[in-house]
Amino acid sequence: MRGAFGMSNLPTDSVPVLADFQVKIGNPDLQKLWLGCKVMLIDKDGRRWSPTSIVSLKTPDNVGNCISAIFSGARSGDTLNLRETFLVPKEATKSIRPAVSVASERPRFLLFQLEKD
């Protein structure tokens, strides 16, 4: 995760945050297994943020998102590069952590622990 600073026309006291993931594919039936794929950010108070389209940043050609991964045609053993963009309050950036879930596994989800500075 990293912030994208220096952008104009954003709400006051907000920061775009990029969450980058690498996913190694086991079972390639992503159209079934990744249905309802959702990446979110969660802070220490339990507040949640979903990806936004308000912030438009250039993404490398080899980077997709949760939805594009479903239709990528990835095979078992492939590694996919994924990125989701969020807009969060500056004060929340100190405690946010990324989480990933898919419909077939809900209510369970992966909540990532970040290294302390």
Biopython code that builds the backbone (N, CA, C, O; Angstrom):
import numpy as np
from Bio.PDB.StructureBuilder import StructureBuilder

atoms = [
    (1, "MET", "N", (0.848, -1.170, 0.000)),
    (1, "MET", "CA", (0.000, 0.000, 0.000)),
    (1, "MET", "C", (0.887, 1.224, 0.000)),
    (1, "MET", "O", (1.950, 1.255, 0.621)),
    (2, "ARG", "N", (0.415, 2.243, -0.723)),
    (2, "ARG", "CA", (1.136, 3.506, -0.724)),
    (2, "ARG", "C", (0.173, 4.625, -1.080)),
    (2, "ARG", "O", (-0.837, 4.411, -1.750)),
    (3, "GLY", "N", (0.505, 5.821, -0.617)),
    (3, "GLY", "CA", (-0.294, 6.988, -0.925)),
    (3, "GLY", "C", (0.140, 7.596, -2.253)),
    (3, "GLY", "O", (1.294, 7.465, -2.660)),
    (4, "ALA", "N", (-0.788, 8.253, -2.915)),
    (4, "ALA", "CA", (-0.500, 8.971, -4.160)),
    (4, "ALA", "C", (-0.744, 10.441, -3.886)),
    (4, "ALA", "O", (-1.866, 10.930, -4.022)),
    (5, "PHE", "N", (0.316, 11.148, -3.497)),
    (5, "PHE", "CA", (0.176, 12.541, -3.072)),
    (5, "PHE", "C", (0.371, 13.505, -4.236)),
    (5, "PHE", "O", (0.852, 13.117, -5.301)),
    (6, "GLY", "N", (-0.007, 14.761, -4.025)),
    (6, "GLY", "CA", (0.214, 15.805, -5.007)),
    (6, "GLY", "C", (-0.874, 15.916, -6.055)),
    (6, "GLY", "O", (-0.677, 16.576, -7.076)),
    (7, "MET", "N", (-2.013, 15.289, -5.830)),
    (7, "MET", "CA", (-3.103, 15.371, -6.800)),
    (7, "MET", "C", (-4.017, 16.534, -6.427)),
    (7, "MET", "O", (-4.233, 16.822, -5.250)),
    (8, "SER", "N", (-4.543, 17.189, -7.444)),
    (8, "SER", "CA", (-5.463, 18.303, -7.196)),
    (8, "SER", "C", (-6.901, 17.829, -7.368)),
    (8, "SER", "O", (-7.152, 16.704, -7.801)),
    (9, "ASN", "N", (-7.833, 18.697, -7.025)),
    (9, "ASN", "CA", (-9.267, 18.448, -7.194)),
    (9, "ASN", "C", (-9.786, 17.282, -6.361)),
    (9, "ASN", "O", (-10.740, 16.616, -6.763)),
    (10, "LEU", "N", (-9.181, 17.029, -5.223)),
    (10, "LEU", "CA", (-9.668, 15.984, -4.323)),
    (10, "LEU", "C", (-10.280, 16.639, -3.102)),
    (10, "LEU", "O", (-9.939, 17.775, -2.770)),
    (11, "PRO", "N", (-11.178, 15.938, -2.428)),
    (11, "PRO", "CA", (-11.731, 16.501, -1.197)),
    (11, "PRO", "C", (-10.622, 16.827, -0.197)),
    (11, "PRO", "O", (-9.625, 16.110, -0.102)),
    (12, "THR", "N", (-10.809, 17.910, 0.542)),
    (12, "THR", "CA", (-9.841, 18.334, 1.554)),
    (12, "THR", "C", (-9.618, 17.203, 2.558)),
    (12, "THR", "O", (-10.554, 16.495, 2.930)),
    (13, "ASP", "N", (-8.384, 17.044, 2.985)),
    (13, "ASP", "CA", (-8.003, 16.049, 3.990)),
    (13, "ASP", "C", (-8.238, 14.612, 3.532)),
    (13, "ASP", "O", (-8.495, 13.736, 4.358)),
    (14, "SER", "N", (-8.153, 14.360, 2.230)),
    (14, "SER", "CA", (-8.261, 12.984, 1.733)),
    (14, "SER", "C", (-6.977, 12.609, 0.994)),
    (14, "SER", "O", (-6.254, 13.473, 0.495)),
    (15, "VAL", "N", (-6.712, 11.316, 0.935)),
    (15, "VAL", "CA", (-5.505, 10.806, 0.294)),
    (15, "VAL", "C", (-5.870, 9.611, -0.587)),
    (15, "VAL", "O", (-6.549, 8.692, -0.129)),
    (16, "PRO", "N", (-5.425, 9.616, -1.845)),
    (16, "PRO", "CA", (-5.579, 8.407, -2.653)),
    (16, "PRO", "C", (-4.591, 7.343, -2.149)),
    (16, "PRO", "O", (-3.424, 7.642, -1.894)),
    (17, "VAL", "N", (-5.061, 6.129, -2.014)),
    (17, "VAL", "CA", (-4.213, 5.026, -1.552)),
    (17, "VAL", "C", (-4.282, 3.913, -2.588)),
    (17, "VAL", "O", (-5.365, 3.503, -3.005)),
    (18, "LEU", "N", (-3.105, 3.429, -3.000)),
    (18, "LEU", "CA", (-3.013, 2.320, -3.946)),
    (18, "LEU", "C", (-2.712, 1.048, -3.164)),
    (18, "LEU", "O", (-1.778, 1.013, -2.363)),
    (19, "ALA", "N", (-3.490, 0.018, -3.393)),
    (19, "ALA", "CA", (-3.249, -1.293, -2.782)),
    (19, "ALA", "C", (-2.872, -2.247, -3.911)),
    (19, "ALA", "O", (-3.705, -2.584, -4.753)),
    (20, "ASP", "N", (-1.621, -2.677, -3.924)),
    (20, "ASP", "CA", (-1.107, -3.584, -4.948)),
    (20, "ASP", "C", (-0.982, -4.988, -4.378)),
    (20, "ASP", "O", (-0.521, -5.174, -3.252)),
    (21, "PHE", "N", (-1.399, -5.975, -5.168)),
    (21, "PHE", "CA", (-1.350, -7.379, -4.768)),
    (21, "PHE", "C", (-0.753, -8.209, -5.885)),
    (21, "PHE", "O", (-0.897, -7.881, -7.063)),
    (22, "GLN", "N", (-0.090, -9.274, -5.514)),
    (22, "GLN", "CA", (0.276, -10.318, -6.462)),
    (22, "GLN", "C", (-0.433, -11.574, -5.992)),
    (22, "GLN", "O", (-0.341, -11.958, -4.826)),
    (23, "VAL", "N", (-1.143, -12.211, -6.918)),
    (23, "VAL", "CA", (-1.922, -13.402, -6.584)),
    (23, "VAL", "C", (-1.440, -14.550, -7.459)),
    (23, "VAL", "O", (-1.426, -14.442, -8.685)),
    (24, "LYS", "N", (-1.046, -15.647, -6.823)),
    (24, "LYS", "CA", (-0.671, -16.847, -7.571)),
    (24, "LYS", "C", (-1.912, -17.729, -7.672)),
    (24, "LYS", "O", (-2.526, -18.079, -6.664)),
    (25, "ILE", "N", (-2.267, -18.081, -8.902)),
    (25, "ILE", "CA", (-3.503, -18.809, -9.162)),
    (25, "ILE", "C", (-3.313, -20.298, -8.876)),
    (25, "ILE", "O", (-2.378, -20.931, -9.367)),
    (26, "GLY", "N", (-4.218, -20.832, -8.078)),
    (26, "GLY", "CA", (-4.283, -22.274, -7.844)),
    (26, "GLY", "C", (-5.310, -22.852, -8.805)),
    (26, "GLY", "O", (-4.969, -23.289, -9.905)),
    (27, "ASN", "N", (-6.560, -22.852, -8.385)),
    (27, "ASN", "CA", (-7.655, -23.309, -9.235)),
    (27, "ASN", "C", (-8.018, -22.167, -10.188)),
    (27, "ASN", "O", (-8.382, -21.087, -9.724)),
    (28, "PRO", "N", (-7.931, -22.372, -11.497)),
    (28, "PRO", "CA", (-8.152, -21.284, -12.447)),
    (28, "PRO", "C", (-9.618, -20.959, -12.755)),
    (28, "PRO", "O", (-9.878, -20.144, -13.640)),
    (29, "ASP", "N", (-10.568, -21.557, -12.066)),
    (29, "ASP", "CA", (-11.984, -21.271, -12.322)),
    (29, "ASP", "C", (-12.378, -19.965, -11.632)),
    (29, "ASP", "O", (-13.235, -19.955, -10.748)),
    (30, "LEU", "N", (-11.742, -18.861, -12.046)),
    (30, "LEU", "CA", (-11.949, -17.576, -11.387)),
    (30, "LEU", "C", (-13.359, -17.037, -11.589)),
    (30, "LEU", "O", (-13.867, -16.312, -10.734)),
    (31, "GLN", "N", (-14.003, -17.379, -12.707)),
    (31, "GLN", "CA", (-15.362, -16.883, -12.926)),
    (31, "GLN", "C", (-16.333, -17.457, -11.898)),
    (31, "GLN", "O", (-17.390, -16.873, -11.660)),
    (32, "LYS", "N", (-16.002, -18.558, -11.303)),
    (32, "LYS", "CA", (-16.829, -19.134, -10.240)),
    (32, "LYS", "C", (-16.269, -18.759, -8.867)),
    (32, "LYS", "O", (-17.001, -18.273, -8.005)),
    (33, "LEU", "N", (-14.969, -18.987, -8.668)),
    (33, "LEU", "CA", (-14.373, -18.830, -7.347)),
    (33, "LEU", "C", (-14.164, -17.379, -6.923)),
    (33, "LEU", "O", (-14.180, -17.079, -5.729)),
    (34, "TRP", "N", (-13.970, -16.475, -7.882)),
    (34, "TRP", "CA", (-13.725, -15.072, -7.551)),
    (34, "TRP", "C", (-14.970, -14.217, -7.713)),
    (34, "TRP", "O", (-14.890, -12.992, -7.626)),
    (35, "LEU", "N", (-16.114, -14.838, -7.947)),
    (35, "LEU", "CA", (-17.349, -14.084, -8.088)),
    (35, "LEU", "C", (-17.527, -13.208, -6.847)),
    (35, "LEU", "O", (-17.367, -13.679, -5.721)),
    (36, "GLY", "N", (-17.850, -11.962, -7.053)),
    (36, "GLY", "CA", (-18.024, -11.052, -5.926)),
    (36, "GLY", "C", (-16.727, -10.660, -5.255)),
    (36, "GLY", "O", (-16.730, -10.262, -4.090)),
    (37, "CYS", "N", (-15.608, -10.767, -5.972)),
    (37, "CYS", "CA", (-14.305, -10.386, -5.419)),
    (37, "CYS", "C", (-14.362, -8.933, -4.962)),
    (37, "CYS", "O", (-14.844, -8.061, -5.685)),
    (38, "LYS", "N", (-13.869, -8.688, -3.763)),
    (38, "LYS", "CA", (-13.912, -7.334, -3.210)),
    (38, "LYS", "C", (-12.645, -7.078, -2.413)),
    (38, "LYS", "O", (-12.268, -7.861, -1.542)),
    (39, "VAL", "N", (-12.000, -5.971, -2.726)),
    (39, "VAL", "CA", (-10.861, -5.488, -1.946)),
    (39, "VAL", "C", (-11.348, -4.267, -1.194)),
    (39, "VAL", "O", (-12.049, -3.428, -1.760)),
    (40, "MET", "N", (-10.984, -4.157, 0.070)),
    (40, "MET", "CA", (-11.402, -3.008, 0.872)),
    (40, "MET", "C", (-10.270, -2.610, 1.805)),
    (40, "MET", "O", (-9.320, -3.368, 1.999)),
    (41, "LEU", "N", (-10.372, -1.447, 2.368)),
    (41, "LEU", "CA", (-9.463, -1.001, 3.420)),
    (41, "LEU", "C", (-10.269, -0.888, 4.699)),
    (41, "LEU", "O", (-11.411, -0.427, 4.689)),
    (42, "ILE", "N", (-9.664, -1.316, 5.808)),
    (42, "ILE", "CA", (-10.330, -1.277, 7.113)),
    (42, "ILE", "C", (-9.394, -0.584, 8.096)),
    (42, "ILE", "O", (-8.208, -0.908, 8.156)),
    (43, "ASP", "N", (-9.919, 0.368, 8.868)),
    (43, "ASP", "CA", (-9.071, 1.034, 9.855)),
    (43, "ASP", "C", (-9.288, 0.444, 11.248)),
    (43, "ASP", "O", (-10.100, -0.462, 11.435)),
    (44, "LYS", "N", (-8.551, 0.971, 12.212)),
    (44, "LYS", "CA", (-8.582, 0.440, 13.581)),
    (44, "LYS", "C", (-9.953, 0.542, 14.236)),
    (44, "LYS", "O", (-10.245, -0.189, 15.182)),
    (45, "ASP", "N", (-10.799, 1.446, 13.739)),
    (45, "ASP", "CA", (-12.147, 1.618, 14.282)),
    (45, "ASP", "C", (-13.191, 0.791, 13.549)),
    (45, "ASP", "O", (-14.379, 0.872, 13.859)),
    (46, "GLY", "N", (-12.750, -0.015, 12.567)),
    (46, "GLY", "CA", (-13.666, -0.856, 11.813)),
    (46, "GLY", "C", (-14.313, -0.171, 10.622)),
    (46, "GLY", "O", (-15.142, -0.772, 9.939)),
    (47, "ARG", "N", (-13.943, 1.086, 10.362)),
    (47, "ARG", "CA", (-14.476, 1.759, 9.176)),
    (47, "ARG", "C", (-13.905, 1.096, 7.933)),
    (47, "ARG", "O", (-12.765, 0.631, 7.935)),
    (48, "ARG", "N", (-14.710, 1.055, 6.862)),
    (48, "ARG", "CA", (-14.303, 0.380, 5.625)),
    (48, "ARG", "C", (-14.435, 1.310, 4.434)),
    (48, "ARG", "O", (-15.338, 2.144, 4.359)),
    (49, "TRP", "N", (-13.488, 1.137, 3.487)),
    (49, "TRP", "CA", (-13.530, 1.885, 2.241)),
    (49, "TRP", "C", (-13.449, 0.910, 1.088)),
    (49, "TRP", "O", (-12.683, -0.054, 1.115)),
    (50, "SER", "N", (-14.255, 1.179, 0.073)),
    (50, "SER", "CA", (-14.251, 0.391, -1.166)),
    (50, "SER", "C", (-13.433, 1.145, -2.212)),
    (50, "SER", "O", (-13.199, 2.345, -2.075)),
    (51, "PRO", "N", (-13.000, 0.438, -3.257)),
    (51, "PRO", "CA", (-12.265, 1.117, -4.327)),
    (51, "PRO", "C", (-13.089, 2.255, -4.927)),
    (51, "PRO", "O", (-14.320, 2.230, -4.909)),
    (52, "THR", "N", (-12.385, 3.243, -5.455)),
    (52, "THR", "CA", (-13.041, 4.411, -6.033)),
    (52, "THR", "C", (-12.618, 4.608, -7.485)),
    (52, "THR", "O", (-11.540, 4.185, -7.901)),
    (53, "SER", "N", (-13.482, 5.252, -8.234)),
    (53, "SER", "CA", (-13.119, 5.657, -9.598)),
    (53, "SER", "C", (-12.926, 7.170, -9.660)),
    (53, "SER", "O", (-12.660, 7.722, -10.727)),
    (54, "ILE", "N", (-13.060, 7.838, -8.514)),
    (54, "ILE", "CA", (-12.856, 9.288, -8.451)),
    (54, "ILE", "C", (-11.417, 9.634, -8.806)),
    (54, "ILE", "O", (-11.155, 10.621, -9.494)),
    (55, "VAL", "N", (-10.493, 8.813, -8.331)),
    (55, "VAL", "CA", (-9.073, 9.034, -8.587)),
    (55, "VAL", "C", (-8.681, 8.200, -9.794)),
    (55, "VAL", "O", (-8.847, 6.980, -9.797)),
    (56, "SER", "N", (-8.164, 8.857, -10.812)),
    (56, "SER", "CA", (-7.766, 8.153, -12.028)),
    (56, "SER", "C", (-6.258, 8.225, -12.180)),
    (56, "SER", "O", (-5.704, 9.280, -12.491)),
    (57, "LEU", "N", (-5.601, 7.098, -11.958)),
    (57, "LEU", "CA", (-4.149, 7.022, -12.080)),
    (57, "LEU", "C", (-3.792, 6.022, -13.167)),
    (57, "LEU", "O", (-4.460, 5.001, -13.332)),
    (58, "LYS", "N", (-2.736, 6.323, -13.903)),
    (58, "LYS", "CA", (-2.289, 5.401, -14.947)),
    (58, "LYS", "C", (-1.793, 4.116, -14.294)),
    (58, "LYS", "O", (-1.006, 4.145, -13.347)),
    (59, "THR", "N", (-2.266, 2.994, -14.815)),
    (59, "THR", "CA", (-1.883, 1.678, -14.316)),
    (59, "THR", "C", (-1.093, 0.958, -15.402)),
    (59, "THR", "O", (-1.478, 1.002, -16.570)),
    (60, "PRO", "N", (0.005, 0.295, -15.040)),
    (60, "PRO", "CA", (0.763, -0.465, -16.049)),
    (60, "PRO", "C", (-0.126, -1.509, -16.735)),
    (60, "PRO", "O", (-1.099, -1.988, -16.152)),
    (61, "ASP", "N", (0.220, -1.853, -17.977)),
    (61, "ASP", "CA", (-0.579, -2.800, -18.761)),
    (61, "ASP", "C", (-0.717, -4.162, -18.098)),
    (61, "ASP", "O", (-1.717, -4.848, -18.309)),
    (62, "ASN", "N", (0.270, -4.570, -17.299)),
    (62, "ASN", "CA", (0.236, -5.902, -16.697)),
    (62, "ASN", "C", (-0.446, -5.907, -15.328)),
    (62, "ASN", "O", (-0.335, -6.882, -14.584)),
    (63, "VAL", "N", (-1.148, -4.825, -14.993)),
    (63, "VAL", "CA", (-1.825, -4.729, -13.696)),
    (63, "VAL", "C", (-3.324, -4.599, -13.937)),
    (63, "VAL", "O", (-3.770, -3.722, -14.676)),
    (64, "GLY", "N", (-4.093, -5.477, -13.308)),
    (64, "GLY", "CA", (-5.541, -5.439, -13.414)),
    (64, "GLY", "C", (-6.158, -5.119, -12.072)),
    (64, "GLY", "O", (-5.508, -4.570, -11.182)),
    (65, "ASN", "N", (-7.420, -5.472, -11.943)),
    (65, "ASN", "CA", (-8.102, -5.331, -10.659)),
    (65, "ASN", "C", (-8.878, -6.621, -10.392)),
    (65, "ASN", "O", (-8.801, -7.570, -11.171)),
    (66, "CYS", "N", (-9.604, -6.648, -9.319)),
    (66, "CYS", "CA", (-10.338, -7.842, -8.913)),
    (66, "CYS", "C", (-11.259, -8.337, -10.035)),
    (66, "CYS", "O", (-11.311, -9.532, -10.326)),
    (67, "ILE", "N", (-11.971, -7.415, -10.648)),
    (67, "ILE", "CA", (-12.938, -7.798, -11.677)),
    (67, "ILE", "C", (-12.242, -8.266, -12.950)),
    (67, "ILE", "O", (-12.633, -9.283, -13.525)),
    (68, "SER", "N", (-11.224, -7.548, -13.399)),
    (68, "SER", "CA", (-10.546, -7.958, -14.631)),
    (68, "SER", "C", (-9.852, -9.301, -14.457)),
    (68, "SER", "O", (-9.690, -10.040, -15.428)),
    (69, "ALA", "N", (-9.443, -9.628, -13.243)),
    (69, "ALA", "CA", (-8.796, -10.921, -12.985)),
    (69, "ALA", "C", (-9.748, -12.081, -13.287)),
    (69, "ALA", "O", (-9.325, -13.127, -13.780)),
    (70, "ILE", "N", (-11.019, -11.888, -12.991)),
    (70, "ILE", "CA", (-12.014, -12.941, -13.214)),
    (70, "ILE", "C", (-12.042, -13.367, -14.675)),
    (70, "ILE", "O", (-12.222, -14.545, -14.983)),
    (71, "PHE", "N", (-11.865, -12.414, -15.561)),
    (71, "PHE", "CA", (-11.961, -12.674, -17.005)),
    (71, "PHE", "C", (-10.595, -12.703, -17.693)),
    (71, "PHE", "O", (-10.517, -12.609, -18.918)),
    (72, "SER", "N", (-9.531, -12.831, -16.920)),
    (72, "SER", "CA", (-8.175, -12.754, -17.465)),
    (72, "SER", "C", (-7.738, -14.003, -18.222)),
    (72, "SER", "O", (-6.798, -13.949, -19.015)),
    (73, "GLY", "N", (-8.409, -15.121, -17.986)),
    (73, "GLY", "CA", (-7.973, -16.368, -18.603)),
    (73, "GLY", "C", (-6.751, -16.959, -17.924)),
    (73, "GLY", "O", (-6.071, -17.814, -18.493)),
    (74, "ALA", "N", (-6.471, -16.504, -16.703)),
    (74, "ALA", "CA", (-5.300, -16.997, -15.971)),
    (74, "ALA", "C", (-5.395, -18.502, -15.770)),
    (74, "ALA", "O", (-6.475, -19.066, -15.595)),
    (75, "ARG", "N", (-4.237, -19.124, -15.802)),
    (75, "ARG", "CA", (-4.145, -20.574, -15.607)),
    (75, "ARG", "C", (-3.502, -20.886, -14.269)),
    (75, "ARG", "O", (-2.880, -20.022, -13.650)),
    (76, "SER", "N", (-3.653, -22.102, -13.835)),
    (76, "SER", "CA", (-3.034, -22.549, -12.588)),
    (76, "SER", "C", (-1.534, -22.288, -12.648)),
    (76, "SER", "O", (-0.871, -22.645, -13.621)),
    (77, "GLY", "N", (-1.010, -21.668, -11.608)),
    (77, "GLY", "CA", (0.410, -21.339, -11.544)),
    (77, "GLY", "C", (0.742, -19.933, -12.008)),
    (77, "GLY", "O", (1.825, -19.431, -11.709)),
    (78, "ASP", "N", (-0.179, -19.272, -12.742)),
    (78, "ASP", "CA", (0.047, -17.894, -13.182)),
    (78, "ASP", "C", (0.042, -16.955, -11.977)),
    (78, "ASP", "O", (-0.581, -17.240, -10.955)),
    (79, "THR", "N", (0.739, -15.846, -12.114)),
    (79, "THR", "CA", (0.719, -14.794, -11.106)),
    (79, "THR", "C", (0.074, -13.557, -11.713)),
    (79, "THR", "O", (0.488, -13.093, -12.775)),
    (80, "LEU", "N", (-0.934, -13.027, -11.042)),
    (80, "LEU", "CA", (-1.617, -11.821, -11.494)),
    (80, "LEU", "C", (-1.214, -10.648, -10.611)),
    (80, "LEU", "O", (-1.106, -10.785, -9.392)),
    (81, "ASN", "N", (-0.992, -9.496, -11.233)),
    (81, "ASN", "CA", (-0.732, -8.252, -10.518)),
    (81, "ASN", "C", (-2.031, -7.463, -10.480)),
    (81, "ASN", "O", (-2.616, -7.168, -11.522)),
    (82, "LEU", "N", (-2.476, -7.124, -9.287)),
    (82, "LEU", "CA", (-3.744, -6.422, -9.109)),
    (82, "LEU", "C", (-3.525, -5.127, -8.353)),
    (82, "LEU", "O", (-2.642, -5.030, -7.501)),
    (83, "ARG", "N", (-4.341, -4.131, -8.676)),
    (83, "ARG", "CA", (-4.288, -2.846, -7.968)),
    (83, "ARG", "C", (-5.705, -2.327, -7.810)),
    (83, "ARG", "O", (-6.514, -2.378, -8.736)),
    (84, "GLU", "N", (-5.980, -1.834, -6.634)),
    (84, "GLU", "CA", (-7.229, -1.120, -6.378)),
    (84, "GLU", "C", (-6.852, 0.243, -5.806)),
    (84, "GLU", "O", (-5.873, 0.365, -5.071)),
    (85, "THR", "N", (-7.635, 1.269, -6.148)),
    (85, "THR", "CA", (-7.378, 2.633, -5.695)),
    (85, "THR", "C", (-8.508, 3.069, -4.776)),
    (85, "THR", "O", (-9.684, 2.835, -5.052)),
    (86, "PHE", "N", (-8.125, 3.705, -3.682)),
    (86, "PHE", "CA", (-9.076, 4.138, -2.654)),
    (86, "PHE", "C", (-8.879, 5.619, -2.370)),
    (86, "PHE", "O", (-7.813, 6.167, -2.649)),
    (87, "LEU", "N", (-9.881, 6.261, -1.828)),
    (87, "LEU", "CA", (-9.781, 7.627, -1.340)),
    (87, "LEU", "C", (-10.208, 7.596, 0.118)),
    (87, "LEU", "O", (-11.365, 7.316, 0.431)),
    (88, "VAL", "N", (-9.263, 7.885, 1.009)),
    (88, "VAL", "CA", (-9.531, 7.782, 2.447)),
    (88, "VAL", "C", (-9.146, 9.082, 3.153)),
    (88, "VAL", "O", (-8.333, 9.849, 2.635)),
    (89, "PRO", "N", (-9.717, 9.336, 4.321)),
    (89, "PRO", "CA", (-9.311, 10.504, 5.099)),
    (89, "PRO", "C", (-7.844, 10.375, 5.518)),
    (89, "PRO", "O", (-7.381, 9.281, 5.842)),
    (90, "LYS", "N", (-7.120, 11.494, 5.509)),
    (90, "LYS", "CA", (-5.699, 11.464, 5.882)),
    (90, "LYS", "C", (-5.490, 10.826, 7.245)),
    (90, "LYS", "O", (-4.546, 10.058, 7.429)),
    (91, "GLU", "N", (-6.359, 11.135, 8.204)),
    (91, "GLU", "CA", (-6.180, 10.610, 9.557)),
    (91, "GLU", "C", (-6.310, 9.090, 9.619)),
    (91, "GLU", "O", (-5.796, 8.467, 10.548)),
    (92, "ALA", "N", (-6.982, 8.492, 8.656)),
    (92, "ALA", "CA", (-7.166, 7.034, 8.663)),
    (92, "ALA", "C", (-5.955, 6.292, 8.114)),
    (92, "ALA", "O", (-5.821, 5.087, 8.329)),
    (93, "THR", "N", (-5.071, 6.994, 7.407)),
    (93, "THR", "CA", (-3.953, 6.306, 6.752)),
    (93, "THR", "C", (-2.992, 5.648, 7.740)),
    (93, "THR", "O", (-2.231, 4.760, 7.356)),
    (94, "LYS", "N", (-3.014, 6.065, 8.994)),
    (94, "LYS", "CA", (-2.099, 5.481, 9.981)),
    (94, "LYS", "C", (-2.523, 4.093, 10.436)),
    (94, "LYS", "O", (-1.710, 3.351, 10.988)),
    (95, "SER", "N", (-3.789, 3.728, 10.214)),
    (95, "SER", "CA", (-4.245, 2.440, 10.733)),
    (95, "SER", "C", (-4.968, 1.561, 9.715)),
    (95, "SER", "O", (-5.483, 0.504, 10.080)),
    (96, "ILE", "N", (-5.019, 1.971, 8.447)),
    (96, "ILE", "CA", (-5.742, 1.151, 7.473)),
    (96, "ILE", "C", (-4.956, -0.099, 7.097)),
    (96, "ILE", "O", (-3.726, -0.098, 7.054)),
    (97, "ARG", "N", (-5.706, -1.162, 6.826)),
    (97, "ARG", "CA", (-5.135, -2.424, 6.359)),
    (97, "ARG", "C", (-6.013, -2.929, 5.224)),
    (97, "ARG", "O", (-7.232, -2.762, 5.255)),
    (98, "PRO", "N", (-5.390, -3.551, 4.215)),
    (98, "PRO", "CA", (-6.195, -4.104, 3.130)),
    (98, "PRO", "C", (-6.832, -5.429, 3.531)),
    (98, "PRO", "O", (-6.287, -6.184, 4.336)),
    (99, "ALA", "N", (-7.994, -5.691, 2.954)),
    (99, "ALA", "CA", (-8.701, -6.955, 3.145)),
    (99, "ALA", "C", (-9.259, -7.385, 1.793)),
    (99, "ALA", "O", (-9.601, -6.549, 0.957)),
    (100, "VAL", "N", (-9.346, -8.699, 1.588)),
    (100, "VAL", "CA", (-9.859, -9.258, 0.334)),
    (100, "VAL", "C", (-10.888, -10.320, 0.674)),
    (100, "VAL", "O", (-10.687, -11.131, 1.578)),
    (101, "SER", "N", (-12.003, -10.307, -0.068)),
    (101, "SER", "CA", (-12.998, -11.360, 0.120)),
    (101, "SER", "C", (-13.603, -11.736, -1.225)),
    (101, "SER", "O", (-13.572, -10.954, -2.175)),
    (102, "VAL", "N", (-14.146, -12.927, -1.290)),
    (102, "VAL", "CA", (-14.905, -13.399, -2.453)),
    (102, "VAL", "C", (-16.223, -13.960, -1.933)),
    (102, "VAL", "O", (-16.291, -14.445, -0.803)),
    (103, "ALA", "N", (-17.265, -13.896, -2.750)),
    (103, "ALA", "CA", (-18.612, -14.269, -2.308)),
    (103, "ALA", "C", (-18.670, -15.689, -1.750)),
    (103, "ALA", "O", (-19.367, -15.939, -0.767)),
    (104, "SER", "N", (-17.945, -16.621, -2.369)),
    (104, "SER", "CA", (-18.024, -18.017, -1.934)),
    (104, "SER", "C", (-17.439, -18.248, -0.547)),
    (104, "SER", "O", (-17.692, -19.292, 0.055)),
    (105, "GLU", "N", (-16.665, -17.303, -0.028)),
    (105, "GLU", "CA", (-16.029, -17.461, 1.292)),
    (105, "GLU", "C", (-16.619, -16.552, 2.366)),
    (105, "GLU", "O", (-16.258, -16.671, 3.537)),
    (106, "ARG", "N", (-17.522, -15.643, 1.986)),
    (106, "ARG", "CA", (-18.072, -14.729, 2.980)),
    (106, "ARG", "C", (-18.910, -15.486, 3.996)),
    (106, "ARG", "O", (-19.604, -16.433, 3.627)),
    (107, "PRO", "N", (-18.867, -15.101, 5.247)),
    (107, "PRO", "CA", (-18.402, -13.826, 5.766)),
    (107, "PRO", "C", (-16.893, -13.779, 6.044)),
    (107, "PRO", "O", (-16.411, -12.759, 6.537)),
    (108, "ARG", "N", (-16.140, -14.823, 5.752)),
    (108, "ARG", "CA", (-14.697, -14.804, 6.004)),
    (108, "ARG", "C", (-13.988, -13.955, 4.959)),
    (108, "ARG", "O", (-14.447, -13.835, 3.823)),
    (109, "PHE", "N", (-12.855, -13.365, 5.362)),
    (109, "PHE", "CA", (-12.050, -12.580, 4.433)),
    (109, "PHE", "C", (-10.606, -12.571, 4.933)),
    (109, "PHE", "O", (-10.336, -12.882, 6.093)),
    (110, "LEU", "N", (-9.689, -12.211, 4.046)),
    (110, "LEU", "CA", (-8.277, -12.070, 4.403)),
    (110, "LEU", "C", (-8.032, -10.633, 4.827)),
    (110, "LEU", "O", (-8.307, -9.707, 4.065)),
    (111, "LEU", "N", (-7.519, -10.437, 6.032)),
    (111, "LEU", "CA", (-7.147, -9.118, 6.526)),
    (111, "LEU", "C", (-5.648, -9.117, 6.707)),
    (111, "LEU", "O", (-5.110, -9.889, 7.500)),
    (112, "PHE", "N", (-4.974, -8.254, 5.975)),
    (112, "PHE", "CA", (-3.516, -8.241, 5.977)),
    (112, "PHE", "C", (-2.980, -7.400, 7.120)),
    (112, "PHE", "O", (-3.495, -6.316, 7.397)),
    (113, "GLN", "N", (-1.960, -7.891, 7.776)),
    (113, "GLN", "CA", (-1.265, -7.159, 8.822)),
    (113, "GLN", "C", (-0.108, -6.411, 8.179)),
    (113, "GLN", "O", (0.653, -7.000, 7.412)),
    (114, "LEU", "N", (0.037, -5.140, 8.473)),
    (114, "LEU", "CA", (1.122, -4.349, 7.905)),
    (114, "LEU", "C", (2.266, -4.256, 8.896)),
    (114, "LEU", "O", (2.060, -4.291, 10.109)),
    (115, "GLU", "N", (3.478, -4.136, 8.362)),
    (115, "GLU", "CA", (4.648, -3.954, 9.224)),
    (115, "GLU", "C", (4.572, -2.601, 9.879)),
    (115, "GLU", "O", (4.092, -1.640, 9.279)),
    (116, "LYS", "N", (5.039, -2.519, 11.103)),
    (116, "LYS", "CA", (5.080, -1.244, 11.825)),
    (116, "LYS", "C", (6.278, -0.450, 11.338)),
    (116, "LYS", "O", (7.331, -1.014, 11.041)),
    (117, "ASP", "N", (6.109, 0.877, 11.257)),
    (117, "ASP", "CA", (7.217, 1.753, 10.854)),
    (117, "ASP", "C", (8.263, 1.824, 11.932)),
    (117, "ASP", "O", (9.270, 2.514, 11.771)),
]
sb = StructureBuilder()
sb.init_structure("model")
sb.init_model(0)
sb.init_chain("A")
sb.init_seg("    ")
for serial, (resi, resn, name, xyz) in enumerate(atoms, 1):
    if name == "N":
        sb.init_residue(resn, " ", resi, " ")
    sb.init_atom(name, np.array(xyz, "f"), 0.0, 1.0, " ", f" {name:<3s}", serial, name[0])
structure = sb.get_structure()
